[in-house]
């Protein structure tokens, strides 16, 4: 088995030749930029994140601008990236940092982990990449690299398995070039030690990687136990007035698509006319059932049945949680991906 120094040095030597240095958040790795990129990269591919990151930075160039923004502005920039609790927590944390830390991201593990949406790995990334402190990280790429190198059995979502990987991550930390080393771990997992078809012949760890020596690198890390996703159904009421405006309402802060704007929903057995009259004081003139949509969440599959309703505008003067919008203006709001796509189809 390789020593700690051998692992780190081999990885750094490889990074100097093949590491990624052109990602937008690497160009000025301030604590704000590192934090934002790490939150966006959670459960999201780099190729997807790049455009979102650049757009977000254009709108919110620093943490003070982000803290001063309304939640709707933040969610609008996040729209389509998914896992919207990340955006809400990002906004909450920005306000805490401005109010309690004078706009400076904390430089201690304990203070960072006390902030909304920042766990041990994200805190470690901020401390290493921005502050050059010596901490391990354990994102998905690093879990895969370590699970293969040490042939760690089991799915990393199991606490016992995760704890073993944290121990290895700490043991392997070098004394110098910590930021390069942490970036190198992520790069190795993203470019060579990939989930499927890892490029073992070009990997600097090949001669010491236990999974490779066992000739079964894809057996590690262990897979998450498969579950059959349950299907839920809902009906979107796509209400449109004579001006072509659509009615959107803001969803509750907690739950699916929290704080985002969407079409009013009813269960299929509910009477749409009665709902529209009681909730929005609207009279339905015509209805058209549209083709159903599907959207897959982590824990369930949502089957959506949109119904286009033409209404008279004698209600919804200006409710706090709902109003009429011109379709072109809806894209300034925080919208779930399927709502955004559906609105584009209406245009």
C-alpha positions in Angstrom: 0.0 0.0 0.0 1.3 3.5 -0.8 2.3 5.8 2.0 0.5 9.1 2.5 3.4 10.9 0.9 3.5 8.6 -2.1 -0.3 9.1 -2.8 -0.1 12.9 -2.4 3.0 13.3 -4.5 1.8 11.0 -7.3 -1.4 13.0 -7.4 0.3 16.4 -7.4 2.7 15.3 -10.1 -0.3 14.2 -12.2 -2.1 17.4 -11.5 0.8 19.6 -12.6 0.5 17.9 -16.0 -3.2 17.2 -16.4 -5.1 19.1 -13.8 -7.9 21.5 -14.7 -7.0 25.1 -14.3 -9.5 26.8 -16.7 -12.7 26.5 -14.7 -14.3 30.0 -14.1 -14.2 29.7 -10.3 -10.5 28.8 -10.3 -9.6 32.2 -11.9 -10.2 34.1 -8.6 -10.7 31.6 -5.9 -12.0 34.0 -3.2 -14.1 32.4 -0.4 -17.2 33.7 -2.1 -16.4 32.1 -5.5 -15.3 28.8 -3.9 -18.4 28.6 -1.8 -20.7 29.4 -4.7 -19.1 26.9 -7.0 -19.1 24.1 -4.4 -22.8 24.6 -3.6 -23.6 24.6 -7.4 -21.5 21.5 -7.9 -23.4 19.4 -5.4 -25.2 16.7 -7.4 -24.6 18.7 -10.6 -22.1 18.2 -13.4 -19.4 20.7 -14.1 -20.5 21.2 -17.7 -24.0 22.2 -16.4 -22.7 24.5 -13.6 -20.3 26.6 -15.7 -23.0 28.7 -17.4 -25.1 29.0 -14.2 -22.1 30.1 -12.2 -21.1 32.8 -14.7 -24.6 34.1 -14.9 -24.9 34.1 -11.1 -21.7 36.0 -10.7 -22.8 38.6 -13.2 -25.9 39.3 -11.2 -24.3 38.9 -7.8 -20.6 39.8 -8.1 -20.0 39.6 -4.3 -21.6 38.4 -1.2 -23.0 41.8 -0.2 -25.0 42.0 -3.5 -26.3 38.5 -2.9 -27.3 39.3 0.6 -29.1 42.5 -0.5 -31.1 40.7 -3.2 -34.7 39.4 -2.9 -35.2 35.7 -2.8 -37.1 35.8 -6.1 -34.0 37.3 -7.8 -31.8 34.5 -6.4 -34.2 31.7 -7.4 -34.6 33.2 -10.9 -30.8 32.9 -11.4 -31.0 29.3 -10.1 -34.0 28.3 -12.1 -33.4 25.0 -13.9 -30.4 24.0 -11.8 -32.5 22.0 -9.4 -32.3 21.2 -5.7 -33.6 24.7 -4.8 -32.9 24.4 -1.1 -29.3 25.1 -2.1 -30.3 28.5 -3.5 -32.4 29.4 -0.5 -29.6 28.4 1.9 -27.1 30.3 -0.2 -29.2 33.4 0.2 -29.7 32.9 4.0 -26.0 32.3 4.5 -25.0 35.5 2.5 -27.2 37.5 4.8 -25.7 35.9 7.9 -22.2 36.5 6.7 -22.9 40.1 6.0 -24.7 40.7 9.3 -22.5 38.7 11.6 -19.1 38.4 9.9 -18.8 41.8 8.2 -19.1 40.2 4.7 -16.2 37.9 5.2 -16.7 34.1 4.9 -15.6 32.6 8.2 -12.2 30.9 8.2 -13.0 28.2 10.8 -14.5 24.8 10.2 -17.0 25.2 13.1 -18.2 28.6 12.0 -18.6 27.5 8.4 -20.6 24.4 9.3 -22.9 26.4 11.4 -24.1 28.2 8.3 -27.1 27.0 6.3 -26.3 24.5 3.6 -22.6 24.1 4.4 -21.5 20.6 5.5 -18.1 19.3 6.4 -16.9 18.7 2.8 -18.0 22.1 1.5 -16.5 23.8 4.6 -13.2 21.9 3.9 -13.2 23.0 0.3 -13.6 26.7 1.3 -10.8 26.4 3.9 -8.4 24.6 1.5 -9.1 26.3 -1.8 -9.6 29.8 -0.5 -7.8 30.0 2.8 -5.1 27.3 2.1 -5.8 25.5 5.4 -5.2 21.8 5.8 -8.6 20.0 5.7 -10.0 17.0 3.8 -13.0 17.0 1.6 -15.3 14.2 0.6 -17.4 15.1 -2.4 -18.6 12.4 -4.8 -15.4 12.4 -6.8 -13.2 12.0 -3.8 -15.4 9.3 -2.3 -15.0 7.3 -5.5 -11.2 7.8 -5.7 -10.7 6.7 -2.1 -13.2 3.8 -2.2 -11.3 2.4 -5.2 -7.9 3.1 -3.9 -8.6 1.3 -0.6 -11.2 -1.1 -2.0 -13.8 0.1 0.6 -16.9 -2.1 0.5 -20.4 -0.6 0.8 -22.3 2.4 -0.3 -20.8 5.7 0.9 -24.3 6.8 2.0 -24.0 4.4 4.9 -22.5 6.3 7.8 -20.0 3.6 8.7 -18.6 3.5 5.2 -18.5 7.3 5.0 -16.6 7.5 8.3 -13.9 5.1 6.9 -13.5 7.3 3.8 -13.2 10.4 6.0 -10.4 8.7 8.0 -8.5 7.9 4.8 -9.1 11.4 3.5 -7.5 12.9 6.6 -4.6 10.4 6.6 -3.6 11.2 3.0 -3.4 15.0 3.4 0.0 16.4 2.5 1.7 19.2 4.5 2.2 21.4 1.5 0.2 22.5 -1.6 -3.0 21.7 0.0 -5.2 23.7 -2.4 -3.6 21.9 -5.4 -3.9 18.6 -3.7 -7.7 19.0 -3.0 -8.3 20.2 -6.5 -6.3 17.3 -7.9 -8.5 14.8 -6.0 -11.6 16.3 -7.5 -10.0 16.4 -11.0 -8.9 12.8 -10.9 -12.4 11.6 -10.0 -13.9 13.8 -12.7 -11.6 13.0 -15.6 -10.0 9.5 -15.0 -11.5 7.8 -12.0 -15.0 8.2 -13.4 -18.1 6.4 -12.3 -18.3 4.3 -15.5 -15.4 3.1 -17.6 -12.6 4.6 -15.5 -9.4 5.3 -17.4 -7.1 3.1 -15.2 -4.2 2.9 -17.7 -3.6 6.6 -17.4 -4.2 6.9 -13.6 -1.2 7.8 -11.4 -2.7 5.6 -8.6 -2.9 2.5 -10.8 0.0 0.5 -9.3 -1.4 0.9 -5.7 -5.1 1.0 -6.3 -6.7 -2.0 -4.6 -9.8 -2.0 -6.8 -7.6 -2.0 -10.0 -5.4 -4.8 -8.5 -8.6 -6.8 -7.8 -9.5 -6.1 -11.5 -12.9 -4.7 -10.5 -12.7 -0.9 -10.3 -16.3 -0.4 -11.2 -17.4 -2.5 -8.2 -16.3 0.4 -6.0 -17.8 2.4 -4.4 -20.8 0.2 -3.5 -24.0 1.1 -5.3 -27.0 2.7 -3.5 -29.7 0.1 -3.0 -32.3 0.5 -5.8 -35.8 1.5 -4.9 -38.8 1.7 -7.2 -39.8 5.3 -7.5 -43.4 5.9 -6.5 -45.5 8.0 -8.9 -47.5 11.0 -7.7 -50.1 12.8 -9.8 -51.1 16.4 -9.8 -53.1 18.8 -12.1 -51.8 22.1 -13.2 -54.4 24.8 -13.7 -52.9 27.0 -16.5 -55.1 30.0 -16.2 -54.9 32.6 -18.9 -56.8 35.8 -19.3 -57.9 37.7 -22.4 -54.5 39.6 -22.4 -52.7 36.3 -22.7 -51.3 36.7 -19.1 -50.9 33.5 -17.0 -51.6 33.1 -13.3 -48.7 32.0 -11.2 -48.5 31.5 -7.4 -45.5 31.3 -5.2 -45.1 27.9 -3.5 -44.6 27.6 0.3 -40.9 28.0 1.4 -40.8 24.4 2.6 -41.2 21.4 0.4 -40.8 20.7 -3.3 -39.9 23.8 -5.3 -40.0 25.9 -2.1 -40.3 29.6 -2.8 -40.5 29.1 -6.6 -43.4 30.3 -8.8 -45.6 27.7 -10.4 -49.2 27.1 -11.7 -51.9 26.5 -9.1 -52.3 22.8 -8.5 -55.3 20.6 -7.6 -55.8 16.9 -7.2 -57.4 15.3 -10.1 -60.6 14.6 -8.3 -61.0 18.3 -7.3 -63.4 20.5 -9.2 -61.3 23.1 -11.0 -64.2 25.6 -11.5 -65.0 25.5 -7.8 -61.3 26.0 -6.9 -60.8 28.9 -9.3 -63.9 30.6 -8.0 -63.2 30.2 -4.3 -59.4 30.6 -4.3 -59.0 33.3 -7.0 -62.5 34.6 -7.7 -62.2 33.7 -11.3 -64.9 32.4 -13.8 -63.8 29.7 -16.3 -64.9 30.3 -19.9 -63.2 27.3 -21.6 -60.9 24.5 -20.8 -58.4 22.3 -22.8 -56.7 19.3 -21.4 -53.0 19.3 -22.6 -50.5 16.5 -22.9 -49.3 15.2 -19.5 -45.7 15.8 -18.4 -43.3 13.8 -16.2 -40.7 15.2 -13.8 -38.4 12.9 -11.8 -37.3 13.9 -8.3 -34.9 12.0 -6.1 -37.6 10.1 -4.2 -40.6 10.1 -6.6 -41.8 10.6 -10.1 -44.3 13.4 -10.6 -47.0 13.0 -13.4 -48.4 16.4 -14.3 -51.7 16.9 -16.1 -51.9 20.5 -17.3 -55.3 22.0 -18.1 -55.5 25.3 -20.0 -58.3 27.5 -18.6 -59.4 30.8 -20.1 -60.7 33.0 -17.4 -62.3 36.4 -16.8 -60.2 38.8 -14.8 -62.4 39.8 -11.9 -60.2 38.5 -9.2 -56.6 38.2 -8.1 -56.1 41.9 -7.8 -52.6 41.5 -6.3 -52.3 38.6 -3.9 -49.0 38.3 -2.1 -48.6 34.8 -3.3 -50.1 34.9 -6.7 -50.7 37.3 -9.7 -51.1 37.6 -13.4 -47.9 37.8 -15.5 -47.1 38.3 -19.1 -45.4 35.2 -20.2 -42.2 37.0 -21.2 -42.0 38.5 -17.6 -42.3 35.1 -15.9 -38.7 34.3 -16.7 -37.6 36.9 -14.3 -39.1 34.8 -11.5 -37.7 31.7 -9.9 -39.4 28.9 -11.9 -39.1 25.1 -11.6 -37.6 23.6 -14.8 -40.8 21.9 -16.0 -42.7 25.2 -15.5 -40.1 27.2 -17.4 -40.2 24.7 -20.3 -44.0 24.7 -20.3 -44.2 28.5 -20.4 -41.7 28.6 -23.3 -44.0 26.2 -25.2 -47.0 28.6 -24.6 -45.1 31.4 -26.4 
